[in-house]
Structure formats: structure tokens, C-alpha cells
């Protein structure tokens, strides 16, 4: 039996081998192509796990299955169904669907006109916020994009970046992921008769921007609330509503993700990194780091040296 950390489960269920390379292109057959990104720690904000495309056989099904990350599928041709809970969606060319972490889903190609689709799996601290901008969520997982070929081209270029770029593949994939969200966001706002983002969402955007600019300082929920001009308890409530986490936990996780990036540079000591991410006391930093990652900073650094 293969170790669970050494395999990849593709969108259509095939088991794909990992390699030590930062990314890997795998052809399972003539109808499927997958690019898997093994090192997705470069950006804690938003990062890609894998992307791929597949032309399904009639009636091909996947699931029921549950993931620990997000996946967006976009249908290039054909038809199929998506089932989440008690709801089934009939989908066709020009439509797409979102699969959310921790949610059981099942999807199947049409028997008479099976779909061909392209997909991207991703996660990150702000993935949920970017999806909200695009009006995508667990309760609203389906979108339609048929005004032009921008989303199709973006996703296909992700899949083909392995062939087109020799040294900049990772950066190109990251840029295309942001471009995808830009197109989906533009599409969602134009598809509404009027665009009125909830005022709470603008507060969240302002808070995230402030955290990104000041995480290395003595940043507290009180100072964050004061900057935005909101009551602390109200700020906590809208953080939980939009990001499913309280602001203090978001700040801590953002700092720890930044620390993980810095620990890959051996020129910084753990005490220096502690200060660089806003923890003046290295002991407190090590306590938080272990609570979020399951290992001490020194052990994490050694583990990254092995790859």
C-alpha cells in the first residue's frame, strides 16, 4: 500500500504519483492531463494544489467524495450533473462549479453527451474571501461564464504552463490563479442588475489589508478594530461570518504562514523570524507555531531541508 502522503487523487479519481519536483505533469491516458504543484508554500494568501483537464467517458462518475481544499471545474463541452447534499444541478458547456472543503459531492457525465472540463484545486488564507468576491460559496456553487473565452483560456493555460515555461512555471501558475479570480469576480458583478457589496464585506477587505501591512508590528484585535472604526465584538462577528474564523486566529495564522516561508531561509535565526512576524517573545512564537503546524519551528525547518 502506498503512503497517503505519496499519492495524488485526481479530479476523476485516478491515483497519481508525486515527485520531488516543484510541479509535475502527469498523463494518465489520452483523455486526461494533470499538473500537480507540490510546493505551494510560496503564498499563504492563495495557492494552487493542481490543475488538469479531462474528457470523460459517457456516464463517468466521481464521488461521493470530500476534500480538504477548494476545486473549481469549468465545462468546455458536453453535459453532466453535480450533486451536493439533496441538491442536483444539471450543467453544460459554459458553466462551472465549486467544490468546498469538508463538503461531500458527487458529479457524473451525461450518458449521451459526456462533458469535457478543466479544473483547478487551490486553498489559502484568503481563498474564501476571493470566492465571496466572485459570488461563489458552498450555498452557491454554480456559475455561468459564456460571454467570451477568457476563463477557458486562463484554465487551459494553467494546464499548459508546464510545456510553455521552463523556469517560471510556478510564478505563471500563481498569476493565472489570480487572473481566474479576477475574471470570475468581474463576471459575477456584471451578471447582477446592481452591485452592492455588503458594508461588512468592505470592512473585512480593509481589515485584511491592514493585517497584511502590519502583521510584523504589535497588532491586536483592539488596534484592528480602532483602525476600521468598529466595535471589537462586531468585528469578530463579521470575521466569523465571512472568513469562518475570529480575527485573532486569522492574525496568528497569517503570521505563522509568513514564518513558514521565512524558515526556509537558513540565514535567519528562529529568534529573528519570531520578531519579523510580530512575536517579540520567541517562546510565545514557538508555542503558537507548534499549535498551528504540529511541530516546533526548528523541526519544521529541518523537514523543509529534506525536500
BAFI-3210 file (N, C-alpha, C; in Angstrom, 3 decimals, decimal comma, padded with zeros to 6 digits):
// residues 307
n [1|2|3|4|5|6|7|8|9|10|11|12|13|14|15|16|17|18|19|20|21|22|23|24|25|26|27|28|29|30|31|32|33|34|35|36|37|38|39|40|41|42|43|44|45|46|47|48|49|50|51|52|53|54|55|56|57|58|59|60|61|62|63|64|65|66|67|68|69|70|71|72|73|74|75|76|77|78|79|80|81|82|83|84|85|86|87|88|89|90|91|92|93|94|95|96|97|98|99|100|101|102|103|104|105|106|107|108|109|110|111|112|113|114|115|116|117|118|119|120|121|122|123|124|125|126|127|128|129|130|131|132|133|134|135|136|137|138|139|140|141|142|143|144|145|146|147|148|149|150|151|152|153|154|155|156|157|158|159|160|161|162|163|164|165|166|167|168|169|170|171|172|173|174|175|176|177|178|179|180|181|182|183|184|185|186|187|188|189|190|191|192|193|194|195|196|197|198|199|200|201|202|203|204|205|206|207|208|209|210|211|212|213|214|215|216|217|218|219|220|221|222|223|224|225|226|227|228|229|230|231|232|233|234|235|236|237|238|239|240|241|242|243|244|245|246|247|248|249|250|251|252|253|254|255|256|257|258|259|260|261|262|263|264|265|266|267|268|269|270|271|272|273|274|275|276|277|278|279|280|281|282|283|284|285|286|287|288|289|290|291|292|293|294|295|296|297|298|299|300|301|302|303|304|305|306|307]
n.u [000,846|000,507|001,997|-000,073|000,761|002,200|000,724|-001,540|-004,861|-006,665|-008,986|-010,805|-010,525|-008,322|-005,227|-002,335|001,186|003,376|006,261|009,626|009,916|009,060|006,720|004,612|003,946|001,482|000,381|-002,366|-003,831|-004,921|-006,985|-006,746|-005,033|-002,822|-001,470|000,425|001,092|003,621|005,059|003,485|003,817|004,684|002,977|000,881|-001,496|-003,040|-002,987|-002,086|-002,999|-003,238|-003,892|-005,880|-007,218|-009,953|-011,533|-014,423|-015,694|-018,864|-021,313|-019,434|-018,538|-017,719|-017,079|-019,366|-017,364|-015,004|-013,094|-010,072|-009,667|-010,358|-011,989|-012,376|-014,317|-014,622|-016,738|-016,005|-017,216|-020,164|-022,285|-023,449|-024,014|-024,109|-024,085|-024,795|-025,318|-028,787|-029,293|-029,317|-027,617|-028,076|-025,772|-023,914|-021,963|-019,971|-020,643|-019,725|-018,490|-018,126|-016,330|-016,265|-014,147|-014,482|-017,049|-019,328|-019,538|-020,791|-020,315|-021,313|-020,876|-022,851|-024,774|-025,288|-024,103|-021,313|-019,371|-016,522|-014,042|-012,127|-010,048|-009,145|-007,431|-007,212|-006,160|-005,787|-005,253|-006,927|-008,629|-011,363|-012,410|-011,825|-013,403|-015,889|-015,990|-016,339|-018,847|-019,233|-019,820|-020,386|-023,136|-023,839|-022,764|-022,525|-021,713|-022,093|-020,330|-020,108|-019,606|-017,247|-013,965|-012,223|-012,052|-011,908|-009,520|-007,689|-007,706|-006,942|-004,416|-003,154|-002,966|-001,289|001,032|003,210|004,383|005,032|006,692|009,936|011,445|009,849|007,444|005,988|005,492|004,006|001,721|000,688|000,068|-001,892|-003,896|-004,754|-005,637|-007,779|-009,602|-010,021|-011,411|-013,696|-014,790|-015,322|-017,196|-019,275|-020,139|-020,994|-023,085|-025,110|-027,949|-027,548|-024,696|-024,007|-022,015|-022,035|-021,701|-020,306|-018,560|-016,759|-015,565|-014,193|-012,355|-010,833|-009,784|-008,221|-006,314|-005,031|-003,952|-002,149|-000,301|000,677|001,315|003,770|004,090|003,040|000,307|-003,058|-006,414|-007,852|-006,482|-006,849|-009,644|-009,949|-008,686|-010,364|-012,687|-014,695|-016,753|-015,248|-016,469|-018,328|-016,673|-015,469|-017,673|-018,322|-016,001|-016,139|-018,411|-017,729|-015,160|-015,055|-013,606|-012,243|-010,875|-008,426|-007,405|-007,081|-005,072|-002,962|-002,632|-001,919|000,538|001,999|002,047|003,629|005,950|006,582|007,371|009,664|011,290|012,415|014,610|017,835|019,456|018,243|017,739|015,718|014,826|015,059|013,197|010,891|010,599|010,301|007,808|006,095|006,136|007,454|008,469|010,263|009,556|006,776|006,177|007,103|005,344|002,829|003,439|003,826|001,275|-000,214|001,064|001,854|004,426|007,678|009,370|012,093|012,054|010,309|011,834|013,940|012,489|011,781|014,250|014,710|013,473]
n.v [-001,198|002,248|005,083|007,596|010,206|010,168|010,024|011,279|012,190|012,431|014,657|013,003|010,681|008,953|007,608|009,415|009,638|011,416|013,595|014,766|017,198|020,730|021,004|018,831|017,142|014,964|012,420|010,449|009,059|009,252|011,008|012,635|015,165|016,287|018,689|018,856|020,773|020,613|022,177|024,437|026,525|029,061|031,228|032,328|033,537|032,747|029,731|027,191|023,770|021,807|021,393|020,564|018,716|016,941|014,616|013,083|009,700|008,423|008,651|008,594|008,775|010,555|010,279|009,617|012,142|013,886|016,798|018,504|021,024|023,672|023,261|024,237|023,568|023,859|023,708|022,620|021,437|019,460|017,735|017,280|016,232|017,647|016,797|017,889|017,307|017,318|018,474|018,619|019,621|020,405|020,627|022,318|023,113|026,037|026,535|026,324|024,805|024,895|023,121|022,643|022,637|019,898|019,224|016,911|015,653|014,716|013,974|013,549|012,481|013,079|010,493|010,574|012,866|013,367|015,336|017,502|018,845|021,368|021,838|023,314|023,015|024,502|026,572|028,603|031,427|033,554|032,472|031,898|034,472|035,565|033,914|034,708|037,275|036,598|035,675|033,002|030,069|027,591|027,394|028,516|027,191|027,108|028,570|030,645|031,220|032,498|034,555|035,143|033,810|033,971|032,809|030,102|030,127|030,963|028,838|026,687|027,539|027,327|024,538|024,036|025,371|023,989|023,010|025,356|026,989|027,022|027,776|029,522|028,377|027,979|030,636|031,542|029,889|030,754|033,436|033,080|031,909|034,030|035,658|034,149|034,433|037,165|037,361|035,801|037,261|039,729|038,823|037,959|040,302|041,808|040,282|040,751|042,858|045,176|046,248|045,869|045,583|044,089|046,207|045,095|043,371|045,106|046,090|043,805|043,493|045,799|045,253|042,931|043,965|045,750|043,975|042,545|044,531|045,160|042,971|042,362|044,070|045,221|044,030|043,937|042,728|044,791|047,089|046,723|046,901|049,547|050,890|050,335|051,342|050,066|048,364|045,963|043,424|043,346|043,369|040,871|039,229|039,630|038,716|036,000|035,410|035,925|034,816|032,615|032,417|033,816|037,195|037,281|034,693|034,619|036,561|035,325|032,955|034,014|035,178|032,868|031,463|033,217|032,951|030,284|030,536|032,116|030,448|028,747|029,974|029,725|031,698|033,267|033,387|031,549|033,189|035,692|035,429|035,142|037,751|039,100|038,369|039,439|038,509|039,243|037,793|034,919|032,472|032,525|032,707|030,181|028,523|029,207|028,581|025,791|025,000|025,531|024,209|021,746|021,064|022,071|025,231|024,737|022,010|022,072|023,546|021,742|019,717|020,910|021,119|018,608|018,309]
n.w [000,000|-000,791|000,817|002,248|001,899|-000,398|-002,632|-005,155|-005,553|-008,349|-010,109|-011,372|-010,037|-010,441|-009,247|-008,780|-009,012|-006,798|-007,165|-006,466|-007,654|-007,992|-009,423|-011,328|-014,304|-015,411|-017,477|-017,652|-019,477|-022,910|-022,662|-020,486|-018,604|-016,138|-013,926|-011,119|-008,265|-006,102|-004,246|-002,632|-000,870|-001,229|-001,231|001,199|000,980|-001,302|-003,002|-005,394|-005,708|-007,735|-011,249|-014,137|-016,975|-018,506|-020,646|-020,352|-020,180|-021,354|-018,832|-016,790|-013,385|-010,350|-006,962|-004,192|-002,600|-000,511|000,114|001,298|000,442|-001,959|-005,155|-008,484|-011,277|-014,814|-017,564|-020,738|-022,910|-023,670|-021,209|-017,780|-014,335|-011,052|-007,691|-004,510|-001,252|-000,890|-003,266|-006,782|-009,664|-013,042|-015,546|-018,167|-021,144|-020,758|-018,184|-014,682|-011,614|-008,046|-005,602|-002,189|000,803|003,043|002,281|001,013|-002,239|-005,488|-008,877|-012,313|-015,681|-018,616|-020,188|-022,892|-023,929|-022,907|-020,637|-021,135|-019,197|-017,423|-014,588|-011,376|-008,344|-005,149|-002,328|000,646|002,865|002,150|000,299|000,618|000,857|-001,671|-003,243|-002,325|-003,381|-006,013|-005,863|-005,162|-003,297|-000,716|-000,567|-002,958|-005,473|-008,263|-011,415|-014,356|-017,279|-020,228|-021,935|-023,240|-024,102|-021,948|-019,307|-019,971|-021,525|-019,599|-017,714|-019,347|-020,036|-017,591|-017,377|-019,507|-018,874|-017,953|-020,241|-021,568|-020,028|-018,649|-016,382|-014,983|-014,203|-011,757|-010,870|-013,028|-012,916|-010,448|-011,038|-012,972|-011,471|-009,854|-011,935|-012,887|-010,745|-010,933|-013,378|-012,826|-010,739|-011,992|-013,818|-012,129|-010,877|-013,046|-013,888|-012,148|-011,586|-010,130|-008,329|-005,106|-002,695|000,508|003,340|005,411|004,127|002,927|005,189|006,023|003,907|004,293|006,812|006,336|004,579|006,320|008,201|006,574|006,059|008,559|010,157|011,288|013,348|016,669|016,652|017,442|018,119|019,171|018,247|015,540|015,347|016,141|014,042|011,866|012,848|014,234|016,632|018,774|019,235|017,183|014,948|015,297|014,870|012,136|010,943|011,536|010,090|007,363|006,976|008,529|010,875|013,900|014,259|015,742|015,503|012,757|012,376|013,798|012,313|009,850|010,488|011,219|008,818|007,322|008,797|008,220|005,571|005,901|007,409|005,619|004,741|005,629|006,658|008,531|012,019|014,401|016,442|015,219|013,152|014,648|015,684|013,263|012,375|014,170|016,828|019,771|021,843|021,691|022,828|023,096|020,394|019,472|020,791|019,631|016,994|017,040|017,822|015,568|013,437|014,361|014,937|016,163|015,387|014,694|014,057|011,911|010,105|009,640|008,392|005,976|004,836|003,938|001,562]
ca.u [000,000|001,279|001,784|-001,070|001,412|002,940|-000,189|-002,448|-006,123|-007,056|-010,396|-011,647|-010,357|-007,109|-004,140|-001,180|002,373|004,093|007,697|010,289|009,928|008,059|005,472|004,723|002,941|001,181|-000,626|-002,843|-004,211|-005,068|-008,108|-006,538|-003,743|-002,819|-000,246|000,327|002,070|003,999|005,481|002,537|004,001|005,238|001,989|-000,130|-002,727|-003,779|-002,026|-002,653|-002,597|-003,110|-004,855|-005,936|-008,381|-010,356|-012,681|-014,982|-016,473|-020,292|-021,721|-018,347|-018,891|-016,707|-017,693|-019,257|-016,019|-014,850|-011,721|-009,647|-009,340|-011,361|-011,768|-013,295|-014,399|-015,277|-017,137|-015,622|-018,228|-020,948|-023,202|-023,302|-024,749|-023,403|-024,973|-024,278|-026,432|-030,032|-029,484|-028,645|-027,547|-027,853|-024,794|-023,493|-020,886|-020,023|-020,927|-018,703|-018,965|-017,164|-016,374|-015,707|-013,547|-015,355|-018,398|-019,424|-020,137|-020,721|-020,666|-021,378|-021,008|-024,048|-024,628|-025,399|-023,237|-020,429|-018,637|-015,074|-013,855|-010,806|-010,236|-008,018|-007,588|-006,470|-006,510|-005,089|-005,937|-007,950|-009,374|-012,806|-012,762|-011,812|-014,596|-017,038|-015,987|-016,872|-020,193|-019,227|-019,781|-020,996|-024,573|-024,000|-021,562|-022,566|-021,639|-022,150|-019,411|-020,133|-019,550|-016,028|-013,123|-011,168|-011,923|-011,428|-008,115|-006,906|-007,583|-006,153|-003,018|-002,625|-002,630|-000,215|002,203|004,335|005,020|005,413|007,675|010,973|011,882|008,852|006,147|005,279|005,015|002,961|000,522|000,158|-000,528|-003,111|-004,917|-005,311|-006,369|-009,048|-010,498|-010,388|-012,438|-014,926|-015,347|-015,885|-018,388|-020,353|-020,681|-021,706|-024,299|-026,153|-028,533|-026,830|-023,648|-023,946|-021,356|-022,392|-020,727|-019,457|-017,503|-015,738|-014,823|-013,281|-011,273|-009,988|-009,086|-007,197|-005,242|-004,305|-003,191|-001,036|000,678|001,126|001,416|005,064|004,036|002,256|-001,050|-004,070|-007,776|-008,273|-005,922|-007,509|-010,989|-009,828|-008,331|-011,532|-013,741|-015,792|-016,732|-014,482|-017,349|-018,936|-015,625|-015,336|-018,843|-018,283|-014,899|-016,654|-019,405|-017,133|-013,935|-015,229|-012,575|-012,144|-009,725|-007,178|-006,911|-006,640|-003,772|-001,970|-002,377|-001,196|001,921|002,653|002,313|004,791|007,105|006,917|008,124|010,973|012,091|013,112|015,856|018,673|020,223|017,511|017,573|014,321|014,522|014,867|011,925|009,860|010,421|009,887|006,373|005,287|006,223|008,668|008,941|010,420|008,863|005,374|006,158|007,248|004,099|001,816|003,851|003,562|-000,171|-000,769|001,710|002,073|005,849|008,415|009,994|013,339|011,705|009,738|012,957|014,626|011,640|011,850|015,582|014,743|012,771]
ca.v [000,000|003,478|006,031|008,572|011,453|009,988|009,871|012,359|011,719|013,402|015,038|011,896|009,522|008,183|007,867|009,930|009,665|012,660|013,569|015,789|018,446|021,681|020,698|017,589|016,903|013,543|011,965|009,124|008,449|010,267|011,913|013,404|015,793|016,869|019,305|018,928|021,679|020,039|023,229|025,542|027,312|030,361|032,259|031,908|034,214|031,907|028,864|026,116|022,388|021,105|021,749|019,489|018,667|015,573|014,314|011,932|008,683|008,527|008,143|008,559|009,456|010,691|010,519|010,744|012,412|015,117|017,290|019,453|022,258|024,060|022,899|024,810|022,906|024,645|022,757|023,052|020,906|018,374|017,942|016,399|016,635|017,806|016,596|018,280|017,114|016,917|019,306|018,188|020,669|019,975|021,592|022,144|023,961|027,434|026,613|025,759|024,553|024,958|022,109|023,268|021,712|019,300|019,037|015,715|015,937|013,662|014,504|012,494|012,898|012,638|009,249|010,830|013,990|013,499|016,598|017,691|020,010|021,700|022,114|023,784|022,857|025,590|026,941|029,797|032,191|034,435|031,796|032,059|035,860|035,744|033,239|035,563|038,341|036,011|035,204|031,545|029,576|026,267|027,504|028,996|026,593|027,037|029,844|030,596|032,164|032,186|035,800|035,106|032,636|034,336|031,801|028,888|030,327|031,035|027,495|025,857|027,969|026,699|023,150|024,005|026,130|023,060|022,896|026,660|027,662|026,135|028,201|030,353|027,692|028,256|032,017|031,660|029,263|031,630|034,614|032,647|031,670|035,350|036,122|033,432|035,072|038,480|037,171|035,319|038,379|040,660|038,178|037,887|041,639|042,257|039,488|041,275|044,107|046,232|045,706|046,494|044,679|044,414|047,061|044,222|042,820|046,144|046,111|042,667|043,828|046,799|044,578|042,048|044,831|046,272|042,857|042,253|045,613|045,413|041,742|042,309|045,006|044,783|044,095|043,278|042,894|046,127|048,082|046,494|047,464|051,004|051,366|050,246|052,130|049,171|047,706|044,715|042,251|043,366|042,936|039,416|038,559|039,620|037,832|034,641|035,276|035,914|034,021|031,434|032,406|035,115|037,971|036,937|033,457|034,969|037,238|034,327|032,043|034,772|035,286|031,560|031,171|034,022|032,325|029,077|030,974|032,614|029,345|028,091|030,719|029,389|032,853|033,869|032,553|031,435|034,399|036,785|035,200|035,443|039,203|039,546|038,099|040,111|037,924|039,742|036,733|033,688|031,348|032,644|032,362|028,737|027,916|029,391|027,863|024,361|024,774|025,624|023,302|020,433|020,855|023,272|025,897|024,068|020,752|022,433|023,930|020,507|018,976|021,553|020,849|017,261|018,294]
ca.w [000,000|-000,859|001,898|001,824|001,509|-001,645|-003,766|-005,505|-006,105|-009,367|-010,118|-011,814|-009,185|-010,657|-008,312|-009,498|-008,172|-006,576|-007,334|-005,669|-008,386|-007,517|-010,100|-012,075|-015,338|-015,488|-018,422|-017,265|-020,749|-023,954|-022,389|-019,259|-018,348|-014,796|-013,398|-009,664|-007,660|-004,813|-003,325|-002,698|000,346|-001,556|-000,964|002,163|000,597|-002,238|-003,683|-006,198|-005,462|-009,002|-012,284|-015,121|-017,857|-018,776|-021,497|-019,643|-020,866|-021,032|-017,532|-015,803|-012,136|-009,316|-005,668|-003,274|-002,115|000,263|000,002|002,320|-000,274|-002,944|-006,558|-009,463|-012,580|-015,863|-018,597|-022,081|-023,833|-023,097|-020,094|-016,626|-013,137|-009,790|-006,544|-003,201|-000,325|-001,546|-004,464|-008,006|-010,678|-014,423|-016,038|-019,557|-021,640|-020,349|-016,751|-013,818|-010,257|-006,945|-004,550|-000,978|001,772|004,035|001,750|000,180|-003,540|-006,500|-010,190|-013,318|-017,074|-019,325|-020,937|-024,331|-024,303|-021,734|-020,604|-021,047|-018,321|-016,894|-013,168|-010,581|-006,901|-004,510|-000,960|001,097|003,908|001,594|-000,758|000,855|000,575|-003,124|-003,754|-001,999|-004,383|-007,249|-005,542|-005,113|-001,922|-000,553|-000,858|-004,331|-006,067|-009,728|-012,129|-015,817|-017,927|-021,656|-022,709|-024,052|-023,822|-021,002|-018,252|-020,640|-021,888|-018,356|-017,153|-020,266|-019,942|-016,375|-017,688|-020,490|-018,418|-017,813|-021,558|-022,092|-019,187|-018,132|-015,052|-014,311|-014,161|-010,509|-010,878|-014,038|-012,371|-009,405|-011,672|-013,649|-010,455|-009,544|-013,116|-012,900|-009,785|-011,471|-014,402|-012,193|-009,973|-012,965|-014,370|-011,141|-010,627|-014,236|-014,073|-011,275|-012,068|-009,406|-007,464|-003,795|-001,754|001,891|004,005|006,226|003,280|002,774|006,451|006,001|002,980|004,947|007,913|005,765|004,078|007,480|008,757|005,669|006,145|009,928|010,945|011,976|014,472|017,829|016,131|018,269|017,640|019,602|017,330|014,255|015,482|016,193|012,707|010,992|013,461|014,607|017,933|018,693|019,137|015,856|014,021|015,454|014,297|010,672|010,567|011,578|009,026|006,030|006,897|009,366|011,915|014,579|013,781|016,416|014,887|011,393|012,523|014,197|011,199|008,831|010,968|011,176|007,408|006,949|009,452|007,458|004,399|006,336|007,944|004,515|004,529|006,785|007,142|009,649|013,211|014,818|017,216|014,251|012,469|015,638|015,688|011,929|012,172|015,180|018,162|020,417|022,735|020,906|023,475|022,690|018,967|019,303|021,279|018,594|015,788|017,228|017,890|014,213|012,482|014,952|015,183|016,543|014,231|014,303|013,399|010,607|009,236|009,238|007,462|004,659|004,294|003,373|000,267]
c.u [000,877|000,972|000,858|-000,433|002,142|002,032|-001,023|-003,721|-006,616|-008,552|-011,295|-011,334|-009,102|-006,048|-002,901|000,005|002,911|005,566|008,285|010,288|008,855|006,722|005,685|003,604|002,735|000,106|-001,078|-003,331|-004,409|-006,156|-007,896|-005,133|-003,826|-001,465|-000,441|001,444|002,407|004,380|004,542|002,625|004,506|004,266|000,955|-001,493|-003,618|-002,769|-002,739|-002,129|-002,325|-004,078|-004,850|-007,151|-008,689|-011,557|-013,273|-015,702|-017,950|-020,611|-020,644|-018,741|-017,680|-017,400|-018,730|-017,830|-016,004|-013,375|-011,376|-009,241|-010,469|-010,978|-012,824|-013,179|-015,084|-015,505|-016,841|-016,625|-019,017|-021,786|-022,894|-024,113|-023,802|-024,412|-024,233|-025,439|-027,658|-030,277|-028,673|-028,747|-027,288|-026,955|-024,366|-022,388|-021,080|-020,377|-019,771|-019,264|-017,810|-017,404|-015,633|-015,110|-014,595|-016,773|-018,401|-020,132|-019,986|-021,070|-020,495|-021,561|-022,301|-023,764|-024,591|-024,456|-022,270|-019,576|-017,117|-014,887|-012,401|-011,015|-008,965|-008,367|-006,704|-006,916|-005,733|-005,916|-007,101|-008,751|-010,877|-013,257|-012,788|-013,029|-015,845|-017,133|-016,599|-018,272|-020,291|-019,065|-020,389|-022,479|-024,853|-022,812|-021,475|-022,476|-021,746|-021,209|-019,343|-020,055|-018,317|-015,211|-012,082|-010,971|-011,388|-009,937|-007,214|-006,659|-006,749|-004,676|-002,364|-002,107|-001,422|001,042|003,431|005,108|005,635|006,545|008,668|011,323|010,792|007,493|005,347|004,701|003,880|001,654|-000,133|-000,541|-001,835|-004,238|-005,572|-006,131|-007,732|-010,047|-010,921|-011,516|-013,758|-015,603|-016,004|-017,182|-019,549|-020,963|-021,451|-023,012|-025,431|-026,707|-027,863|-025,792|-023,613|-023,314|-021,765|-021,294|-019,788|-018,301|-016,389|-014,919|-013,781|-012,099|-010,293|-009,168|-007,958|-006,019|-004,392|-003,434|-001,962|000,067|001,314|001,314|002,717|005,124|003,240|000,772|-001,998|-005,446|-008,288|-007,752|-006,544|-008,909|-010,949|-009,532|-009,550|-012,685|-014,961|-015,639|-016,055|-015,384|-018,013|-017,919|-015,456|-016,489|-018,777|-017,084|-015,389|-017,645|-018,743|-015,935|-013,971|-014,137|-012,556|-010,892|-008,407|-006,566|-006,415|-005,263|-002,687|-001,625|-001,609|000,276|002,658|002,947|003,500|006,057|007,538|007,726|009,541|011,878|012,835|014,418|016,756|019,454|019,527|017,445|016,097|013,908|014,275|013,532|010,759|009,547|009,872|008,398|005,514|005,283|007,535|009,281|009,036|009,696|007,385|005,223|006,204|005,992|003,005|002,158|003,518|002,063|-000,808|-000,198|001,924|003,539|006,521|009,002|011,267|013,053|011,112|010,853|013,709|013,805|011,667|013,231|015,664|014,148|013,450]
c.v [001,242|004,342|007,130|009,871|011,336|009,797|011,124|011,714|012,767|013,652|013,897|010,593|008,715|008,569|008,252|010,023|011,082|012,469|014,656|017,140|019,389|021,510|019,465|017,521|015,396|013,299|010,581|008,344|009,581|011,286|012,776|013,965|016,483|017,494|019,472|019,808|021,152|021,105|024,408|026,421|028,712|031,490|031,726|032,495|033,319|031,037|027,695|024,760|021,659|021,712|020,634|019,600|017,219|015,542|013,006|010,961|008,867|007,891|008,110|009,360|009,561|011,033|009,438|010,892|013,737|015,520|018,199|020,788|022,558|023,533|023,603|024,007|023,854|023,734|023,331|022,598|019,823|018,769|016,970|016,915|016,726|017,634|016,951|018,208|016,613|017,662|018,763|019,288|020,026|021,027|021,283|023,136|025,423|027,624|025,998|025,522|024,519|023,803|022,686|022,233|021,173|019,037|017,829|016,060|014,725|014,297|013,422|013,084|012,350|011,336|009,508|011,935|014,273|014,762|016,434|018,936|020,176|022,128|022,660|023,612|023,869|025,767|028,196|030,564|033,011|033,789|032,020|033,482|036,127|035,069|034,075|036,726|037,863|035,437|033,687|031,091|028,180|026,301|027,998|028,501|026,648|028,439|029,595|031,645|031,775|033,436|035,860|033,885|032,890|033,292|030,496|029,004|030,333|029,638|026,576|026,253|027,443|025,293|023,065|024,759|025,250|022,948|024,221|027,324|026,650|026,477|028,952|029,713|028,044|029,648|032,196|031,052|030,150|032,837|034,252|032,368|032,991|035,888|035,437|034,093|036,457|038,353|036,715|036,419|039,390|040,102|038,215|039,258|042,145|041,503|039,942|042,569|045,293|045,567|046,502|045,497|045,071|045,245|046,227|043,653|043,836|046,294|044,984|042,947|044,807|046,161|043,699|042,858|045,363|045,187|042,561|043,292|045,733|044,160|041,652|043,241|044,398|044,926|043,298|043,476|044,287|047,201|047,953|047,101|048,985|051,577|051,392|051,089|051,316|048,699|046,348|043,499|042,182|042,916|041,421|038,686|038,532|038,816|036,396|034,388|035,100|034,983|032,777|031,291|033,764|035,866|037,599|035,674|033,726|035,618|036,213|033,395|032,742|034,886|033,957|031,155|031,965|033,428|031,074|029,432|031,376|031,494|028,584|028,795|030,501|030,569|033,556|032,885|032,516|032,655|035,584|036,643|035,509|036,936|039,708|039,317|038,595|039,522|038,356|038,710|035,429|032,484|031,342|032,258|030,850|027,999|028,009|028,583|026,379|024,075|024,785|024,585|021,897|020,109|022,169|023,935|025,197|022,754|021,026|022,785|022,699|019,731|019,582|021,324|019,505|017,221|019,213]
c.w [000,000|000,349|001,404|001,375|000,185|-002,847|-003,957|-006,022|-007,075|-009,314|-010,529|-011,093|-009,368|-009,627|-009,104|-008,552|-008,009|-006,929|-006,465|-006,376|-007,847|-008,205|-010,972|-013,106|-015,459|-016,534|-017,957|-018,491|-021,751|-023,645|-021,160|-019,182|-017,001|-014,512|-011,908|-009,119|-006,278|-003,791|-003,463|-001,453|000,060|-001,241|000,009|001,814|-000,257|-002,971|-004,362|-005,732|-006,779|-010,008|-013,318|-016,014|-018,190|-019,708|-020,975|-020,577|-020,510|-019,680|-016,470|-014,567|-011,226|-008,013|-005,353|-002,719|-001,373|000,214|001,168|001,702|-001,256|-004,334|-007,409|-010,752|-013,558|-017,061|-019,982|-023,134|-023,104|-021,893|-018,955|-015,466|-011,953|-008,671|-005,262|-002,225|-001,067|-002,851|-005,635|-009,050|-012,047|-015,080|-017,461|-019,909|-021,223|-018,890|-015,967|-012,439|-009,268|-005,983|-003,347|-000,031|002,742|003,574|000,811|-001,123|-004,457|-007,838|-011,243|-014,704|-017,668|-020,086|-022,446|-024,819|-023,147|-021,802|-020,663|-020,204|-017,939|-015,450|-012,534|-009,108|-006,200|-003,055|-000,604|002,110|003,355|000,468|-000,602|000,532|-000,929|-003,766|-003,484|-002,981|-005,695|-007,051|-005,610|-003,674|-001,887|-000,907|-002,273|-005,163|-007,589|-010,334|-013,628|-016,375|-019,401|-022,521|-023,610|-023,623|-022,726|-019,902|-018,828|-020,948|-020,663|-017,788|-018,045|-020,223|-018,671|-016,702|-018,623|-020,071|-018,285|-019,127|-022,008|-021,320|-018,624|-016,690|-014,275|-014,179|-012,913|-010,467|-011,883|-013,547|-011,319|-010,021|-012,367|-012,670|-010,049|-010,720|-013,216|-011,959|-010,261|-012,491|-013,787|-011,388|-010,900|-013,541|-013,390|-010,895|-011,830|-014,428|-013,161|-011,851|-011,395|-008,530|-006,169|-002,837|-000,338|002,531|004,873|005,411|003,081|004,050|006,484|005,078|003,615|006,058|007,395|005,255|005,223|008,112|007,894|005,756|007,524|010,779|011,739|013,185|015,634|017,493|017,015|017,642|018,009|018,647|015,931|014,263|015,452|014,816|011,798|011,521|013,823|016,036|017,785|018,499|017,763|014,810|014,088|014,775|012,775|010,163|010,525|010,447|007,662|005,902|007,778|010,423|012,610|014,133|014,445|015,812|013,473|011,439|012,840|013,035|010,087|009,223|010,854|009,735|006,892|007,560|008,702|006,215|004,789|006,837|006,849|004,164|005,742|007,350|008,307|010,823|013,573|015,629|016,285|013,537|013,392|015,649|014,360|011,674|013,331|016,566|018,805|021,351|021,934|021,499|023,092|021,220|018,776|019,763|020,212|017,356|015,914|017,256|016,505|013,261|013,021|015,202|015,550|015,303|013,753|013,585|012,016|009,631|008,754|008,219|006,075|004,023|003,598|001,974|-000,715]
res [x|x|x|x|x|x|x|x|x|x|x|x|x|x|x|x|x|x|x|x|x|x|x|x|x|x|x|x|x|x|x|x|x|x|x|x|x|x|x|x|x|x|x|x|x|x|x|x|x|x|x|x|x|x|x|x|x|x|x|x|x|x|x|x|x|x|x|x|x|x|x|x|x|x|x|x|x|x|x|x|x|x|x|x|x|x|x|x|x|x|x|x|x|x|x|x|x|x|x|x|x|x|x|x|x|x|x|x|x|x|x|x|x|x|x|x|x|x|x|x|x|x|x|x|x|x|x|x|x|x|x|x|x|x|x|x|x|x|x|x|x|x|x|x|x|x|x|x|x|x|x|x|x|x|x|x|x|x|x|x|x|x|x|x|x|x|x|x|x|x|x|x|x|x|x|x|x|x|x|x|x|x|x|x|x|x|x|x|x|x|x|x|x|x|x|x|x|x|x|x|x|x|x|x|x|x|x|x|x|x|x|x|x|x|x|x|x|x|x|x|x|x|x|x|x|x|x|x|x|x|x|x|x|x|x|x|x|x|x|x|x|x|x|x|x|x|x|x|x|x|x|x|x|x|x|x|x|x|x|x|x|x|x|x|x|x|x|x|x|x|x|x|x|x|x|x|x|x|x|x|x|x|x|x|x|x|x|x|x|x|x|x|x|x|x|x|x|x|x|x|x|x|x|x|x|x|x]
***
